[in-house]
Amino acid sequence: MRHPLAIPRVSTCIDLCRAMGWLPERQYHDSPLATDAQLARFHDPAYIAALRRAEARQTLTDEEKEKFNLGRNGNPIFPEVFRRPATASGGSILAAHLSGEAGVVYNPAGGTHHGRPGYASGFCFFNDPALCILELLDQGAERVFYLDVDAHHGDGVQDAFHDRDEVMTLSIHEGGRWPMNGSGLGELGDRAAGMARNLPVPADFNDSEMDYIMEACVLPLLEKFEADSILLQCGADGLAEDPMSRLGLSNGALWRVVSRLKGLAPRLIVLGGGGYNPWSVGRCWAGVWAVLNGFDIPDRLSDEAEKVLRALSWRHSKGRNPPDHWMTTLLDPARSGPVRSEIRHIVSEVLRP
């Protein structure tokens, strides 16, 4: 059985941006491989060494597998098991550096928010958002606001910084969804420890509800916190076409999240995250880049961009007969709806004094 992440995601985003003429070479930077010393800012050196061994040998002892949660629980040992996450982490560390001059930086390969200091978790081997935040703090950032819109709770980042006053984390995720912590009121839900806040939303979460949460909760918290740096984990698994959640968002809802954050702090870094339908995640993340740069998104894609999307395949029931608009457009139809009482309740709980 193929792993849910064995689909072209970042490459599809980049190929689409290039096909649309949105990514000149001067704006593109190859992600460097993070050094062991950089990774050790957050991760246990023994775990880093275990990942290197796993890549070199393509196996570990049973004891090591259990200790580091590798080769089990959805965290496979594969040919680039060290290099790939170390490169994504290098990209997020580089993003922290570049944001000092560029102001806005995008690393769609980042967003592995479940990674733990000493073991893999939830398809995440290193925690590049945590490494990015640490780098921002090293560079003099005094107030970092981390917003996570992935369908899954950003537990690894929350737990890394909940006791640090200079970092606020806020996760908008599906309630009752793995990893099951921060997924309901009263269980690290509405008001987690320290500076962490969580909004566990119900199934069929719609565009209107995301818009409401941004206006009624996220922006007021951000204004009160007076962040000098914003880090957005923009996972695309909350989109209606994604197989790994029961949420019902269109990509336009996530693009409005990005748009509302622009200009609210001197530094804005956007990372990727979850997303398990190659068409929906590639189209969404390409649109994020367009929003960050102020590019108009056309009603119909260029022929070259359409070729990128028609070349994709997906071994999933939803990929057998993909609709034509997945090939010809970026913008999904709006998925508006009522703002349910559950949404208003969790917002009021998070905003309690």
N, C-alpha and C positions, 0 to 999 in steps of 0.2 A: 504494500500500500504506500502510495506516495505521500510525503509530508505536506501538510497544508501550505507551507512556505516554499514548496518546490515549484514556484510559478515566477515568471518574469515581472517584477514589480518596479524596482528602481530603474532598470534599463528601459522599461516601457515609458515611464515618466520622462526620462532624459531624451529618449528617441522622439517622443511626441513634441517636446519643447524645441528640439532641433528642427524637426520637420515643419514646425510652425514658424520658424525664424525667430524664436524667442530666446535662444541661448547662444549668444556669440562666445567665441573662445575666451575672450578676456574676462568673462564672468564665470567661467567654469574652472574649478580647481579639483585635481585628483586628491582623493583622501589619502593621507599618509597612514602607514601602519603605526598604531600607538605603541610606544615602547613599554617594556615591562615596568619601568619606573612610573610612567604615566598611569598605567592600569592599576598599579599598586596604591595610588591615591585613594582608591575605593575598594579594590579587590585583594584578597589574601594571596600573597606570593605563592603559597602551596597550590592554590587553585589555578593560578596563571600557569604554573609549571605543569599541572595535570592536563590542562588544555593543550599545551605544547606537545606533551607526550601522546595525547590522544590523536593529534593530527599526524605526528610522525609514525606512530605504530598502527593507527586506525583501530585501536582497541585499548581497553584498560582492564585491570584486574576487577573482579567482582566487588572487592572491597572499595576500590577507587570509584567505581561506577555508583555505588550506593552513597559514598561520602560526598561526592561532587555532583550527584544527580545527572550524570552524563551517560549516554547510551540507554536512557530509560525515561519514562514519563514525558515523552514528546520532545526530548532534547537529544537528538541523535548524534552519533559520531560520524562525521562525513569528511571528505578530503580537505576542506578548508575550515575545519571546526575552530581553529585558533585564528587564522588569517582573516576570515570574513568578518567576525565580530570585532576583531582588533582594528580592522580598517574602518568599519563603521564608527568605532569609538574615536579613532584618529580624526575622522571627519568632524565629529561633534566637538572635539577639543580644538581643532582648527577653526571651527565656526565661532567659538568663543573669542579666539584671537582676531579673526576677520571682522567680527561685529564691532570692534572698537573703532574701526575706520569706516566700514561699509554701512554700519547701522542695522542692516537687514541681511541675514544669511539663512540659506535653506539647505538642509542635509536630509533628503528623503530616505537615505539609508539608515538614519538614526531612529531613535525612539524605542529602544529595547528596555522598557521600563520595569520589567519583572526581575531583572538580573539581581542576584544577591552577592554579597561580598565573597562568600566561599562556596557557592554552588549555582548551577544553572536552574532557571525556573521559567516556565511558560514560553518556550522557544527562545529565551533570552539568555545568552552566555555571558556577556558583559553588560553593565548598565551604563550605556553612553550618555543618557540624560544626566545622571548623577555626576559623571566625569565632566560633563560640560558645565554644570553648575559650580563644581569645585574650581574649575578653571576660571570662570567668571569672577568668583570670589577672590581668587588669587590675583586677578588683574585689578582689583579694587572695587568691584561691584559691591554695593552696600545693601541693596534690596532686590532680590530675585524672585519674580512671580512665575511659578510653574503651573501651566494649565494643561490638563490632559483630557482629550476628548475621545480617546480610544474606547471601544465598547467594553474593554476589560479594565478593572481597577488598576491604577498606577501604583501598586503597592510597594514596589522596590524603591521608588523615588520618595514616596511618602515616608517610609520607614527610615530612609537615610537622613532626612532633614526635618522631621517633625519637631525636634527639640531645638532647632536653630531659629532664632528670632529674625535673622536676615533672609530667610527663605520661607515663602508661603507656597504650599502645594494645594491645588484644587483639581479634583478628578470628577469628570462627568462620565458615568459608565452605567451599563445595564445592571440593575439589581438582580441578585440571585444568579449571577453569571460567575464562572471561575475567575479569580481565585477564591471567591466567596468571603473575602474580608474587605470591609469597606463597601459591602454590597447591600447593606440594609441599615435602617436607623437603629442605633443602639449597639451595633457591632462594628466599631470603627467607622460608623456611617456618617451621620450628619456633621458631628463635630469630633474629629479624631484628635489624637494627642497633639499638644502644642499648636503649631501654625498650620496643621493640615486640615483641609475641609473636603467633604465628599458629597456628591449629588448622585445617589443611586437611582436611576430612572427606570420606569416600567417598560415593558415590551411595547412595541409600536410607537416608540418615542418619535415625534414628528418635527418637521421644520419649525412650525410655530412655537413649539415647546422649547426648542433650542434657542430660537430668537428671544423668547421670554427669559430664559435662564441667563443669557448674555446680558440683557438690559437690566433685569431685576436683581441679579446676583453677582455675576462675574465682574462687570464694569464697576459697580459700587465698591466691591472688595478691592479691586485693583487700584481705584482712585484713593481709597483710604490707606492702602498699604504703601503708596508712593514709590512704586518700583522704579528702579533705574535700568532693569533688565527684565525682559519677558522671554520665557522659553515655552513654546507651544509644542506639545506632542500631538500630532495631527493624524492619529490612526484613522484608517478608512473602513474599519470593520463595523462601524455603526450604520453604514449605508444599507438601504433596503435589499440590495442584490447580494450582500455578503452572506456566506453560509455559516459564519461563526457567531452570529448574534441574532436577536429577534427585534432589533431596532429598525426604524423605518425612515431614516433620513435620506434626503437627496444630497448630492455633492454641493449644491448651491448653499445649503445650510452651513456646511463646513467652510466654504469660501467666505461667507459672511462673518464667521468667527475670525478668520484671518484678517479680513478687511477692518473689522472693528478694533483689532489690536494694533494696527499700523499707526505709528505716530504717538502712541501712548507712553513710550519710554524711549530713551536714547538707543537702546539695543533691543532688537527682536530677532530671535532665532527660532526657526520652524524645523521640526523633525518629522520623520515619517512615523511608523508604528505598525499596528495591525492592518490587515487588508488581505483577503484570501480569494478574491475574484480578480483575475488579472486585468479585465477590462474596466471594472469599476474603480479599482485602486489606481491604475495608470492614468485614467482620465481625470480622476479627482486630484491626484498630486500634480499633474501637469497644470490643472486649473489653479492650484495653490500658487504655483510659480507665476502664472499670468496675473493673479490678483496682487501679489507682492510687487510686481513690476508695473502695474497699471495698464496691462495689455487688454485690449478688447477681445472678448471670446466670441468668435463668429458663430452664426447659426449652423454652419456646416464647415467641417474640417477641410483642410487642403487635401489634395489627392495624395501627397506624400505622407501626411499624418494618417489618412485612412488606410494606406498600405501597412503602416505599423500595426494598426489594430486588427486588420484582417489577417495578419500573419500569426496572430496569437491562437493558442489552443488551450483547452482546460479539461482535464479529466474529472469532470464533475457533472452531475445531471443538468445543472444550469448552464453548462458549457456546450451541450450537445447541439442546441439550436439557438445560439445567441441572437437577440433581436438586432435588427439592422442599425438602430440608433446608437448601439454600442460601438459601431464602426465609423459612424459619420458625424457624430457630435461629441462635445464635451459636457455640456450642461444637461443634467437630468431634468425631467419635469418636476415642478415643485411638489412637495408632499406636505401640504399644510393640513391643519386640523385644529381641533379644540385644545386649549391648554387645560389639562385635567387637574383635578383637585390634588392628586398625589404630587404633581410637579410644584404647585403653589406651596404645598406643605413642606416639602424638603427644602425649598428656597427659604421659607420663613425660619426653619430650624437652623439652617446654616448662618443666617443673618442675626440670630439671637445674640443679644449683648453678652 
